[in-house]
Amino acid sequence: MPKSLFLYNTAAAAKELFVPENDPVALYCCGPTVYNYAHIGNLRTYIFEDVLKRALMWCGYGVRHVVNITDVGHLASDADTGEDKMEKGAAREGKSVWDIAAFYTERFMADIVSLAVLQPDIWPRATEHIPQMIALVKTLEEKGFTYRTGDGIYFDTARFPSYCDFARVDPSSLRAGERVGMGEKRCATDFALWKFSPADSRRQMEWQSPWGVGFPGWHIECSAMSLAHLPQPLDIHCGGMDHIRVHHANEIAQTEAATGKKCARYWMHGEFLVLDKGKMAKSGGNFVTLSTLKERGISPLGYRMFCYTAHYRTPLTFSFEGALSAEQGLANLRKVILSIDKSRGGGVNIDYVDRALEPFADAICDDLNMPRAVAALWEGLRGDKLSGAEKLAFVREADRVLGLDLLKTAEDGGAAAEVTEEFNGCVITLTASGVLPQSLKDAIVERAARRKKAKAKRDFGAADKIRAEFTEAGVEVKDMPDGSTRCAVGDIGLAERVLAGD
Ligand SMILES: [Zn+2]
């Protein structure tokens, strides 16, 4: 359902109507540095970006989506000092930097898949774009934006007067009191475009350049890769809040100085996931991954649901209890959806479905307000204005943005699909690994109730006969202490053939 999408643009410090210049929409998202597992704080950003992409597609736009992989070492701090994360990761694990990069790239992509994040069109790797980075630094040099020090080629921010505009910082606050660790830099905001390899040691990743053997600065990677794969200006550039002040300010300076064109028209930033102790970071002890969550009974989609409890521009405080309750919320949602009676109330009138979707669409189009969108989904399911088939159509539409796989039961650690029915005074709970056809549901419930009555009358012959039918159909029957009956359907197709045939 096409709608007007309003997005918060960091560059304008305001919510703005999104009007793209490119078709498909050019979307660039800063990707991971692959020297360790992604923690769930990193992943929150990719979930927000995925919702954005899904919302764009839902609104009818084509999207060309690029997420870079930073597999070249860069220095641990924004100030171009400190240790190289990649080399550090390699030393920690006794592997080569190249092996570290390949291993954690694969792990990251697996995380993305399990979170149902749609794959970008291109995953450019920094190591595969060194010539483009060198060419970009050369352009900047020719235009007079660089200078050389003993350890590298630097961007001269004094030559880019609007440098401090994007992050809305006072230049004097940046430049004063930062003499320490500045080395030969002329100004605290200047940053490395190309670093020379140290004379006394060999790096595992280094390349020839017109300035000497070395490696690129971090920021130049994103400028070079977005220029290589997307039109300029980009329609939307995304990243985490922590990118605004340095990484994105630098990216804008480089790209705009080199091309004379705007870098991106809309900038969107996701807030942090916080623990009680503060921001989740790889450097501290607060390191929770998707595997940690799985050990505690929280599936990747349960975590996705947890992320929807806060707006993406609001810090979200993480706790295992909070995430478990989101997991339960998702299970409840699936249960309600699974119990929708498809045969109730006739076919699908698409106007009714669209009308029911209005509040959900309003929430999405109001800067991706997911807490409101989830509430609107529940509200739509509660009402009885829609037929069963319309409700399913409503869920299918909403799930295009939510990405919670709501019409399929989760196989990967998600809650099992469950539906509880009452029939002739018997309470019967059905579980299955997929959506049960209505006729099969009826057939199971009817037999389970009949068996229960037979047992109550001590007619064990009849009860055993029904149990044998269930066994043949691959349905496991269990009498529960609370008097209810649980029927677990193994293979839906087999059960249907045996029990629901005419
Ligand atoms: Zn970036």
Residues whose N, C-alpha, C, O or C-beta is under 5 A from the ligand:
A	BS01	ZN	C30 C222
